[in-house]
């Protein structure tokens, strides 16, 4: 589990393709301070397992399923990536609950400087938009952000200067890919409602009251 608060920007040092899998070596600093083999590190939002490390880098393997859901197969040597170590028991949850399991890819379709802030519009599949709501949380490249608008298959976010400086969101531009992880709570609610609907129960005010939604 992660919080969506990025610890540092790393860079891709080496990429090795092995059949349908990928091995990434990432240059890093802060996330290596207490690293061990088997630890989880989110790389631009994707939860990966450390299989090897040294004083200034770590290596992780990317499964075929992760490659399908994320844009990690688009990475090239030298690309910057957001890095966050997994949450420890007792740590403060400063962003929101992020699993590191990517739901799909989004693409930046508009980026505008608005004073000190940056407004970004992203496009994604309509099947993901049902989990994205105005004022709700979303993890973009592993960064915990608040959705400011939704329309059709697009949604908007507003980036503060600190986030623009400390994460890949500030580096990326129109046409670039991002990893999206929708809010866990929304996905659980959708799953619950779908199961109840399959039992031929209608969603009404009485139904919502019965299960504590009102």
Secondary structure, 3 states (H helix, E strand, C coil): CECCCCCEEEEEEEEEEECCEEEEEEECCHHHCCCCCCCEEEECCEEEEEEEECCCEEEEEECHHHHHHCCHHHCCCCCEEEEEECCCCCCCCCCCCECCCCCEEEEEEEEEEECCEEEEEEECCHHHHCCCCCCCEEEECCEEEEEEEEECCEEEEEECHHHHHHCHHHCCCCCCEEEEEECHHHHHHHHHHHHHHHCCCCCCHHHHHHCCCC
